[in-house]
């Protein structure tokens, strides 16, 4: 009986082992599971934030008006004396008739050639007159006691038109108007009855200075410009 039981148990174990192993004629072999590797891409590293550079502001140009300097004009002429009162030139030089027309023409030729080549038909000559002759004639009138230094008249004329030679203008009449106005202003200052006028301008030292100061409407910049050009053309004022 025990033998029968043992045989039966062995048969059962053999049958179980046979069923666990696939038969040789079967193509269905069990394959190991396929492992699919997946690569997870890491994002590119972000560099640490740095402080941004603020662009430097470019300064805008400032529109300032600067008067163009006259050619070869030295800005060293003083319009004041040691006491810092206005002084342009002496009264004697203001009325001096010793400036020759040739001196005017030579000064213009050096600094204002266009003016030096100017000529105008005049009543006292059959030939056209150059500007030097015209200015001298316009600065002197014996009948009206007009006596202004022609160099003074010339520079006042040039400054009044900013040294742009006017066209279609009678330069003799224009120069005469200037010299007559300077003479009138000088007379007003010298008039003994005009003490109130002199008291209004304690900064003015003499007649010549007042005439020029008043002619240029008390504008010190224009007075300085006149002084610079007068000195350059005719030397240091006295």
C-alpha positions in Angstrom: 0.0 0.0 0.0 2.8 2.4 1.0 4.5 1.6 -2.3 1.5 2.5 -4.3 1.1 5.7 -2.5 4.8 6.6 -3.2 4.5 5.8 -6.9 1.4 7.9 -7.2 3.2 10.9 -5.5 6.2 10.6 -7.8 4.0 10.4 -10.9 2.2 13.6 -9.8 5.5 15.5 -9.3 6.8 14.4 -12.7 3.6 15.5 -14.4 3.8 18.9 -12.7 7.4 19.4 -13.8 6.6 18.4 -17.4 3.7 20.9 -17.6 6.0 23.8 -16.4 8.6 23.2 -19.2 7.4 24.1 -22.8 7.6 21.3 -25.3 10.4 21.3 -27.8 8.1 21.7 -30.8 6.6 24.9 -29.5 7.8 28.2 -30.9 6.2 30.3 -28.3 9.2 30.8 -26.1 8.8 33.1 -23.2 10.9 36.2 -23.8 12.1 38.4 -21.0 10.3 41.7 -20.7 11.7 44.5 -22.9 12.9 47.5 -21.0 12.5 50.8 -23.0 14.8 53.4 -21.8 13.4 56.9 -21.9 15.7 59.9 -21.8 14.3 62.9 -20.2 16.0 66.0 -21.6 17.0 68.5 -19.0 16.3 72.2 -19.8 19.4 74.3 -20.7 20.8 75.9 -17.6 19.6 79.5 -17.2 22.5 81.8 -16.4 22.1 83.8 -13.3 20.6 87.2 -13.9 23.0 90.1 -14.0 22.3 93.8 -13.6 21.4 95.3 -16.9 23.6 98.2 -18.1 21.8 101.5 -18.3 22.8 103.4 -21.5 24.6 106.6 -20.8 22.5 109.6 -22.0 24.1 111.7 -24.7 23.9 115.3 -23.8 21.9 117.3 -26.4 23.6 120.3 -27.9 22.6 123.6 -26.4 21.6 126.2 -28.9 23.4 129.3 -28.0 24.0 132.2 -30.2 27.6 133.3 -30.6 28.3 136.2 -32.7 30.8 135.4 -35.5 34.1 137.2 -34.8 35.2 139.8 -37.4 38.2 138.7 -39.4 41.5 139.4 -37.6 39.8 141.4 -34.9 41.6 141.3 -31.5 39.1 141.2 -28.6 41.5 143.1 -26.3 40.2 146.7 -26.7 39.0 148.1 -23.5 35.9 150.3 -23.3 36.5 151.4 -19.8 39.3 153.3 -18.0 41.1 152.5 -14.8 38.1 153.6 -12.8 35.9 151.2 -14.8 34.0 154.1 -16.4 33.2 154.1 -20.0 35.9 155.5 -22.2 36.2 154.9 -26.0 38.6 157.6 -27.2 39.5 161.2 -26.5 37.4 164.1 -27.7 40.4 165.3 -29.7 40.6 162.1 -31.7 36.8 162.1 -32.1 37.1 165.4 -34.0 40.4 164.8 -35.6 40.5 165.5 -39.3 44.0 164.1 -39.8 42.9 160.7 -41.1 43.6 160.6 -44.8 41.4 158.9 -47.3 44.3 156.7 -48.3 44.5 155.4 -44.7 40.8 154.4 -44.9 41.3 152.6 -48.2 44.4 150.8 -47.0 42.6 149.6 -43.8 39.6 148.4 -45.9 41.9 146.6 -48.3 43.5 144.7 -45.5 40.3 143.6 -43.8 37.3 144.3 -46.0 38.4 144.1 -49.7 34.9 144.3 -51.0 34.6 147.7 -49.4 38.0 148.8 -50.6 36.9 148.2 -54.2 33.7 150.1 -54.0 33.3 153.3 -56.0 30.4 155.7 -56.4 29.7 158.6 -58.7 29.8 161.9 -56.7 28.9 165.5 -57.5 32.4 166.9 -56.8 34.4 164.7 -59.1 34.2 163.6 -62.7 35.6 160.2 -61.7 33.9 157.7 -59.4 35.2 158.1 -55.9 36.5 155.3 -53.6 35.0 154.8 -50.2 37.9 156.5 -48.4 37.2 159.8 -50.3 33.5 159.4 -49.7 33.8 158.9 -46.0 36.2 161.9 -45.6 33.9 164.2 -47.5 30.8 163.0 -45.5 32.6 163.6 -42.1 33.4 167.3 -42.8 31.2 170.2 -43.5 32.6 173.6 -42.9 29.3 175.4 -43.4 27.6 173.4 -40.7 30.7 173.1 -38.5 30.6 169.3 -38.9 33.9 167.9 -38.0 34.1 164.1 -37.2 37.1 161.9 -37.5 36.5 159.9 -40.8 37.9 156.8 -39.1 35.2 157.0 -36.5 32.5 157.5 -39.2 33.7 154.6 -41.2 33.7 152.1 -38.3 30.3 153.3 -37.1 29.0 152.8 -40.6 30.4 149.3 -40.9 29.0 148.3 -37.6 25.6 149.7 -38.4 25.3 147.4 -41.4 27.3 144.5 -39.8 30.0 145.0 -42.4 27.7 143.8 -45.2 28.2 146.3 -48.0 24.7 147.6 -48.8 23.4 147.6 -52.4 21.4 150.4 -54.0 22.4 152.8 -51.2 24.0 156.1 -51.5 27.0 155.6 -49.2 27.9 159.2 -49.2 24.5 160.2 -47.9 24.4 157.3 -45.4 27.9 158.3 -44.1 26.8 161.9 -43.8 23.8 161.0 -41.8 26.0 159.1 -39.4 28.5 161.8 -38.9 25.7 164.4 -38.4 24.1 162.2 -35.8 27.4 161.8 -34.0 27.9 165.5 -34.1 24.4 166.2 -32.7 24.9 163.7 -29.8 28.3 165.3 -29.0 26.7 168.8 -29.0 23.9 167.6 -26.6 26.5 166.3 -24.2 28.6 169.4 -24.3 25.7 171.8 -24.0 26.0 173.6 -20.6 22.2 173.5 -20.2 22.1 169.7 -20.4 23.4 169.0 -16.9 20.4 166.6 -16.4 21.5 164.6 -19.4 25.1 164.2 -18.0 23.7 163.3 -14.6 21.8 160.4 -16.2 25.1 158.7 -17.3 27.6 159.0 -14.5 29.5 156.1 -16.1 30.3 158.1 -19.2 33.6 160.0 -19.1 33.6 162.3 -22.1 31.8 163.6 -25.2 33.2 161.1 -27.7 32.2 158.2 -25.5 28.7 159.5 -25.0 28.1 160.1 -28.7 29.1 156.5 -29.5 27.3 155.1 -26.5 24.1 156.8 -27.4 24.4 156.0 -31.1 24.5 152.3 -30.3 21.5 152.6 -28.0 23.6 152.0 -24.8 24.4 148.5 -26.0 27.8 147.6 -24.5 28.3 144.6 -26.8 28.1 146.7 -29.9 30.2 149.3 -28.2 32.9 146.7 -27.5 32.6 145.5 -31.1 33.1 149.0 -32.4 36.1 149.4 -30.2 37.7 146.1 -31.3 37.4 147.0 -35.0 38.5 150.6 -34.6 41.6 149.4 -32.8 42.3 146.8 -35.4 41.9 149.1 -38.4 43.5 152.3 -37.0 45.5 151.4 -33.9 45.0 151.9 -30.2 42.6 154.7 -29.4 43.9 157.7 -27.3 
